[in-house]
Amino acid sequence: MALLLSSCSTVDQITGVTLDVARVETMIEDGVMEQGGFSVTATCPDPMAGQVGDTRTCQIVDEAGTTALVDITIQNDQGDVVWKVQQ
């Protein structure tokens, strides 16, 4: 799976910089569909939290079973994140 996909979005904040995992997964799935034109299922660690600048890793799987890792970087204490499929 050769992808150069990424996005910046606001994710609901629970406390501090604990992210809403379901929203992050949906954001990745929607972004890959919009940018790449194909469907994936994203799976992220739950809970997903950290300090501003920290990166967490999620996984995506396409319909053929091909997997890729996605870096999620926490941008600020409001829960803004940037995601990028690893090369």
Secondary structure as UniProt FT lines:
FT   STRAND          6..10
FT   TURN            16..17
FT   STRAND          18..19
FT   HELIX           21..36
FT   STRAND          40..43
FT   STRAND          48..49
FT   TURN            52..53
FT   STRAND          55..62
FT   TURN            63..64
FT   STRAND          67..74
FT   TURN            77..78
FT   STRAND          80..85
//
